Amino acid sequence: MPSEQQDIDWVPVHLLGEERRSRWLVVCDHATNIVPPWLTGGSLGLPAEDVARHIAFDIGAAGVAVRLAERLSAPVVLSNFSRLVIDPNRGEDDPTLIRRLYDESIIPGNRHMDDADRQRRLEACYRPYHAAVERVAARRPDTVILSIHTYTPQLRHKPMRPWHVGLLFADDTRLSLPLADLLEGSGDLVVGLNEPYSGYLAGDTIDRHALRHGRQNTLIEIRNDLVTDEAGQAAWADRLGDLLPKALQAADAR
């Protein structure tokens, strides 16, 4: 666990708007590219261009999540560590929990990680984040969880991805399918269902905090070139803020 004086200002999770009482709870698993100062001197040995890439965090997701939570009068929980330190959107036993290679980039600070280092990251970063989500999700029995992510338009040496936004879901489609219909009708958007990723990973955030509790949910993946600046983030927060209440009304009526 962090103990050095230099680490005193670092916290693993940010919780904003806890006093807001709507049904909605917004979470952002990959909000930042920060490496805590107690871990390998605050660096994983990556060049600056990799630290700024999608492999380190979800570009623009935090800005969308914070603005969307304000629109919905909802609390928002944001991680404060890079997904390369440890990925909170994975189960603790997932082999990609701490990556050594991601989108053709080697992660030097993870290459020789041992079990003690893994446990330290779990205790210092991963578990406090999930404890915050769990606590806020339990504040009322009808909580609806929105997980905000972004994705790169193109992985290295892979085809371009055609979607503007994707909705990820497992067996619980109550909120995702009405939202998909509304998004498709809201403009010239290409909407992916369980694209560009699968909607279910055992132990991921939605599985852990929504599916296991019967809570309505959806995971929203926005193409990151659409939200690189504040204007794009605000536009997507406004779009989703308008459509999500309508989608929830349709979901409740099913």
C-alpha positions in Angstrom: 0.0 0.0 0.0 1.2 3.6 -0.6 3.1 4.8 2.4 5.7 7.3 1.3 5.2 11.0 2.0 5.3 11.7 -1.7 2.1 9.7 -2.2 0.0 11.6 0.3 -2.0 13.5 -2.4 -2.8 10.5 -4.6 -6.1 8.6 -4.2 -7.2 5.6 -6.2 -10.7 6.8 -6.9 -12.7 10.0 -7.3 -16.4 10.1 -6.3 -18.3 13.2 -7.4 -21.9 14.1 -6.7 -22.5 11.6 -4.0 -25.3 13.7 -2.7 -27.2 13.4 -6.0 -30.1 11.1 -5.5 -31.4 9.9 -8.9 -31.4 6.2 -9.9 -28.5 6.6 -12.2 -24.9 5.8 -11.3 -22.2 6.7 -13.8 -18.8 4.8 -13.6 -15.6 5.4 -15.6 -13.2 2.5 -15.3 -10.5 4.0 -17.4 -10.7 7.6 -16.6 -7.0 8.5 -16.4 -3.5 7.5 -17.5 -1.9 8.2 -14.1 0.7 5.8 -12.7 0.7 6.3 -8.9 4.0 7.7 -7.6 4.7 4.7 -5.4 4.8 2.4 -8.5 8.1 2.3 -10.4 8.6 5.9 -9.7 5.3 7.0 -11.2 6.2 5.5 -14.6 5.8 2.2 -16.4 8.7 2.9 -18.6 6.5 3.8 -21.6 7.4 6.6 -24.1 5.1 9.7 -23.9 3.3 8.8 -27.1 2.2 5.5 -25.5 1.1 7.1 -22.3 -1.2 9.4 -24.4 -2.7 6.5 -26.4 -5.8 4.5 -25.8 -3.7 1.7 -24.2 -3.2 3.8 -21.1 -6.8 5.1 -20.6 -10.1 5.8 -22.4 -9.5 9.2 -24.1 -12.3 11.6 -23.4 -14.3 9.2 -21.3 -13.9 11.0 -18.0 -15.1 14.3 -19.5 -18.2 12.6 -20.9 -18.9 10.7 -17.6 -18.7 13.8 -15.4 -20.9 15.9 -17.7 -23.4 13.1 -18.1 -23.6 12.5 -14.4 -24.4 16.2 -13.9 -27.1 16.0 -16.6 -28.7 13.0 -14.9 -28.3 14.3 -11.3 -26.2 11.2 -10.6 -23.0 10.4 -8.7 -20.0 9.4 -10.8 -17.1 7.1 -9.8 -13.8 7.5 -11.7 -10.7 5.5 -11.4 -7.5 7.5 -10.7 -4.9 5.0 -12.2 -4.0 3.9 -15.6 -5.6 0.7 -17.0 -2.0 -0.5 -17.5 -1.4 -0.4 -13.7 -4.3 -2.7 -13.3 -7.6 -2.9 -15.2 -10.6 -2.5 -13.0 -12.9 -3.7 -15.8 -11.5 -7.2 -15.4 -12.0 -9.9 -12.9 -9.2 -10.5 -10.4 -8.3 -13.8 -12.1 -8.5 -12.5 -15.6 -5.1 -12.9 -17.5 -5.4 -9.4 -18.9 -5.8 -7.8 -15.5 -2.3 -6.5 -15.8 -1.0 -6.4 -19.3 2.6 -6.9 -20.4 1.7 -6.2 -24.1 -1.1 -4.1 -25.5 -1.8 -3.1 -29.1 1.8 -3.9 -30.0 3.4 -1.9 -27.2 5.4 -3.7 -24.5 4.8 -2.4 -21.0 8.3 -2.3 -19.4 7.0 -1.8 -15.9 4.9 -4.9 -16.1 7.3 -7.3 -17.7 8.8 -8.7 -14.5 5.8 -8.2 -12.2 5.6 -10.8 -9.4 2.7 -11.8 -7.2 3.6 -9.4 -4.4 3.4 -6.5 -6.9 0.1 -7.8 -8.3 -1.3 -7.9 -4.7 -0.1 -4.4 -4.0 -1.9 -3.1 -7.1 -5.1 -4.9 -6.2 -5.1 -3.5 -2.7 -4.0 0.0 -3.6 -6.0 0.6 -6.7 -8.5 -2.1 -7.9 -10.2 -2.9 -4.7 -10.8 0.7 -3.4 -12.3 1.5 -6.8 -14.7 -1.4 -6.7 -15.5 -0.7 -3.0 -16.6 2.8 -4.0 -18.8 1.6 -6.8 -20.3 -1.0 -4.6 -21.1 1.4 -1.8 -22.7 4.0 -4.1 -24.6 1.4 -6.1 -26.2 0.1 -2.9 -27.6 3.5 -1.9 -31.0 2.7 -3.4 -32.7 -0.5 -4.6 -33.4 0.6 -8.2 -29.9 1.8 -9.2 -29.1 1.9 -12.9 -25.5 1.6 -13.8 -23.9 3.4 -16.8 -20.3 2.5 -17.6 -18.7 5.1 -19.9 -15.8 4.0 -22.2 -14.1 5.1 -25.4 -12.3 3.1 -28.0 -9.7 3.8 -30.7 -10.9 4.1 -34.3 -8.1 1.7 -35.3 -5.8 -0.7 -33.6 -2.3 -0.9 -35.1 -2.3 -2.9 -38.4 -6.1 -3.6 -38.1 -9.0 -2.3 -40.2 -10.8 0.9 -39.3 -13.8 0.4 -37.0 -17.0 1.7 -38.6 -19.1 2.5 -35.5 -19.5 5.9 -33.8 -20.7 4.3 -30.6 -21.2 0.8 -29.3 -23.4 -0.6 -26.6 -22.1 -3.6 -24.7 -24.4 -5.9 -22.8 -24.8 -9.5 -21.7 -28.2 -11.2 -21.1 -29.8 -8.1 -19.7 -30.8 -6.0 -22.7 -33.5 -4.0 -21.0 -31.7 -0.6 -21.3 -29.3 -1.2 -24.1 -31.7 -2.1 -26.8 -34.1 0.9 -26.3 -31.0 3.1 -26.1 -29.7 1.7 -29.4 -33.0 2.4 -31.1 -32.9 6.0 -29.9 -29.3 6.5 -30.9 -29.9 5.2 -34.3 -32.9 7.6 -34.7 -31.0 10.6 -33.3 -28.8 11.3 -36.3 -26.4 9.8 -38.8 -24.8 7.4 -36.4 -23.5 3.9 -36.9 -24.3 2.1 -33.6 -22.7 -1.3 -32.8 -24.3 -3.9 -30.5 -21.6 -5.6 -28.6 -19.1 -3.9 -30.8 -16.2 -3.3 -30.9 -15.9 -5.7 -27.9 -17.9 -8.5 -26.3 -20.5 -7.4 -23.8 -19.6 -9.9 -21.1 -16.4 -10.6 -19.2 -16.8 -12.6 -16.0 -15.9 -10.3 -13.1 -15.9 -7.1 -15.0 -17.5 -4.0 -13.6 -21.0 -4.5 -15.1 -21.0 -8.2 -14.1 -19.9 -7.4 -10.6 -22.0 -4.4 -9.8 -25.1 -4.8 -12.1 -25.7 -8.3 -13.4 -25.2 -10.1 -10.1 -27.6 -7.7 -8.4 -30.3 -7.5 -11.2 -29.6 -3.8 -11.8 -30.4 -2.3 -15.1 -27.2 -1.3 -17.0 -25.4 -0.6 -20.2 -21.8 0.0 -21.2 -21.4 2.8 -23.7 -18.3 2.8 -25.9 -17.8 6.1 -27.8 -15.2 6.3 -30.6 -12.5 8.4 -29.0 -11.8 10.8 -31.9 -15.3 12.2 -31.3 -14.6 13.2 -27.7 -11.0 14.4 -27.7 -12.0 17.9 -26.7 -14.5 19.5 -24.3 -16.9 20.4 -27.1 -17.1 16.8 -28.2 -17.5 15.5 -24.6 -20.2 18.0 -23.9 -22.1 17.1 -27.1 -22.0 13.4 -26.3 -23.1 14.0 -22.7 -26.0 16.1 -23.9 -27.0 13.5 -26.5 -26.9 10.7 -24.0 -28.5 12.8 -21.3 -31.5 13.4 -23.5 -31.9 9.8 -24.6 -31.1 7.8 -21.5 -34.2 8.8 -19.6 -36.4 7.9 -22.6 -34.6 4.5 -22.9 -35.1 3.9 -19.1 -38.8 4.7 -19.4 -39.0 2.1 -22.2 -37.0 -0.4 -20.3 -39.2 0.0 -17.2 -42.3 -0.6 -19.3 -41.0 -3.9 -20.7 
